Amino acid sequence: MNMIVRNLVGSQDASVRSAAYRTIWRWHFYAGLFCLPFVVVLSLSGAVYLFKPQIDAWLDRPYDHMALNGAPQSLDAQVAAAQAALPDARLTALELRADPADAARVTFMTGRRGSEDFAIQRVLVRPDTLEILAIQDDKYRPSQLASAIHGDLLLGTPGHVLLELAGAWAIIMIVSGLYLWWPRDAKGLAGVAYPRLAEGGRIFWRDLHAVTGLWVSFFALFLLVTALPWTLVWGESFRYVRNIGETMLVHPDWTTGPADAREQRKEQFQQAAPAPSEHAEHHAHHAAAGDAATRVGFDRIAPIAAGLGLAEPVMISPPGPEGAAWKVQSRTQNRPLRRTIEFDPASFEQLRETGFATSPLIDRIFGIGVAAHEGQLFGWLNQLLGLLTVVAYLLLVVSSVVLWWRRRPRGALGAPPAFSPEPRLAPFMLSLILALGLFLPTLGLSLLAVLAAETVIRRAFPGASRWLGLRPIGAARQP
């Protein structure tokens, strides 16, 4: 008798476990359905930005180590020639080059006071003849275009929100995928730690999907978490919490959405050296002093900057508004190496130094994560890990589409059917989902929206409910 009871209880427990498994599988399916298009776009654009230093250097190779016809002219003269090419633009920086035969890279900002439409222009000047070799709009450089796609899909605020939502659901996809992968009746490591490639058919694609998902899950979660500071909702909330208790506002080394990026560009524009035309138009009696401030001094500051040992690229910014100082700044993507050193505009004596070491602790933690996210924290190995993660992401997309295509029923989406009543999930899984929903507000709100939509569709639209896989099936039915 006891044996019969144990068998019945075991059968019921197995049925409940099977129902819970299928419920999580259904959520995994829906998360993947929403995320996969974004995963493809983010993977491809992220792969391009991953190699930003190499891509930028390759594109700039015609302007490096040039065969000059004479001695290079002064840096002040090269900057003045660049300014003459964009007389209405504000000078922001000159890139310090180790080889004097490299074309001068002079950066300007164009725009108007009170406007939010600012553009960053880069002027390349031949050192010997002062010929203007190129005027480049920064946003059309391949690495910057990839960054823009990666940040908001070129859609502005709606794109930011969509990507934040996709990232939140990608976390659900990974967590639920690990639950589905967890070996229950496995015998050995085949199909668990490595795919059974010789099996072919559905087993091959299932193992390729599950095992690849296992190995890439840590890196995927890391990339998703380190991307959070850039998001609109979570990033702005984090910035608010970060500033609590701070006596002095310290701007973070990242932006949180289009509005914040515009505000940052506006601040950069206001701090840049005014254009000669602005001096002539609004401050005629200071015109000579203004030209001197923007065009004289690079030859004095450059040797000082070269001896500081800053990580490349090193940008030299002239004094802008009254009271401003010369700035020598490392703009390396490896954020722990970033430093900014300011110098007196008259005596060129060092005034102060700021950078990663002087940033708040939370900024340093996220700065390390951001540098790793961009593939620049520990050299080529960091880039290789990023590239392998991209390849694994794309394998997951391909294998998931193949698996869905093979098992989809005719006339239906192919989602795992729901159970009625829905089974109780383990307390740990419920706690994890609740914690994720609280930690990621966009995820929590979207979960509530999905549950509400499921309820409405089940009750009011039976045809759509069957097509979506929301039509309940018996709890005791096996998958």
Residue, then its C-alpha position, 0 to 999 in steps of 0.5 A: m500500500n505504501m508503495i502505491v501511495r509513494n508512486l501516486v505522490g511521485s507521479q503527482d510531483a513529477s506532473v507538477r515539475s513538468a508543468a512548472y518546467r513547461t511554464i518557464w519554457r513558455w516564458h523563455f520562449y516569449a523572452g527570446l521572441f522579443c529579444l532575438p532581433f535586438v540581440v542580432v543588432l546589438s551583437l553586430s554593432g557591438a562587434v564593430y565598436l569592440f574594435k574601435p581603436q583598430i578601425d579608427a587607426w586603419l581609416d586614419r592610416p593615410y594621414d599618419h607618417m606622411a612624407l613631408n616636403g619640408a619641416p612641420q610648421s608650429l602646432d599653433a599654425q596648424v590649429a589656426a589653419a584648421q580654425a580658418a576652415l571652420p571660422d564659426a566653430r568652437l575649438t575643443a581639442l587638438e590630439l597629441r601625436a607622437d610623430p610630427a609627420d602625422a596630420a594634425r587632428v583638430t576637433f571643433m563643435t558647431g552650433r548656437r547658444g540655446s540650441e540643442d543641435f551640436a555637431i562634432q567636426r574633426v579637421l585634418v591638417r597637413p603639417d608642412t603646407l597647412e593644407i586641409l586634408a579632410i573635414q569629418d563629421d564625427k557621427y559618420r565615423p564607422s565606430q561612432l555610427a556603430s555606437a549610435i546604433h548600439g545605444d538607441l538604434l538611431l531612434g532617440t529616446p524610443g530606441h533607448v527604452l526599447l533596448e533597455l526593455a530588451g536587455a531586461w528581458a534578455i536577463i529573464m531569457i538567460v535565467s530561465g534558459l539556465y533553469l531549462w538547461w539544468p541536468r535532471d536525468a543526464k548521464g554524463l556530460a554529453g549534452v550538458a557541458y558539450p554538444r553531441l555533434a555526431e547525433g544530428g537532427r534535433i539533438f544537435w540543434r538542442d545541444l548547440h543551443a543549450v550548451t552554448g547558452l550555458w557557456v555564454s551566460f556569464f559573459a552575457l549577464f556581465l555585458l547586460v549588467t555593465a550596460l545598465p549605466w547607459t540606460l534611460v530609466w535605470g541609469e537615471s535612477f542610479r544617477y539619482v541614488r549615486n548623488i545622494g549625500e554628495t556635497m559636490l556634484v560629480h558628472p559620471d563618465w557616461t550618459t543616460g539617454p539622448a537628453d543627457a547626451r545633448e546636455q553633455r554636448k551643450e556643456q562641452f560647447q559652452q566650455a569650448a574656446p569661442a570662435p573668432s567670429e563670436h569675438a568679433e561679433h560680441h566682444a570686439h575689444h577682446a578679439a585679439a586676446g580671444d585669438a591668442a587664447t585659441r591659437v597660441g600656446f599649443d607649442r608650449i603645452a604639447p611638450i609638457a603633455a608628452g612627458l605626462g605618460l598619459a594613455e592615448p589618445v591624449m587631447i589638449s583643450p585650450p582655455g575657453p570661458e574666462g578663468a578656464a585652464w588648459k586641459v590635457q586629457s587622456r580619452t582612452q577607452n580603458r577608463p581606469l587609465r583616464r586622467t585630466i591635468e589642468f594648467d595655468p593659461a599664462s604660466f603653464e604651471q600644473l594646477r590640479e589633476t583629476g581622473f579615475a583615481t579621484s572619482p567616487l567608488i561607485d563610478r570606479i566600479f562601473g568604470i571598470g565594468v564599462a571598460a571591460h564591456e567595450g573590450q578595452l580593460f585588458g587588451w586583445l584578450n578582452q576583445l577576443l572574449g567580446l568577439l567570442t561572446v558575439v559569435a555565441y550570441l549569434l549561434l543562440v539566435v540561429s539554433s533557437v530559430v531552427l528549433w522553433w521552425r522544426r517544432r512549430p505546429r501548423g497555424a500556431l506561433g509554436a509557444p509551449p502551451a499554458f497549463s490551467p491552473e498555472p503551477r506554482l514555481a519554486p520559491f527561489m524562482l519566484s523570489l528571483i523574478l520579484a527581485l529582478g522586477l524590482f531591480l529593473p523597473t522596466l522589466g517589472l512593469s513589462l511583466l505586469a503588462v504581459l500578465a494583464a495582456e495574457t488574461v485579456i487575450r485568454r478571456a476575450f480572444p480565443g482564436a488569438s489565445r490558441w495561436l499564441g499558445l495561451r489556451p490552457i491544457g491539463a496540468a497532468r499532461q506531460p511535455 
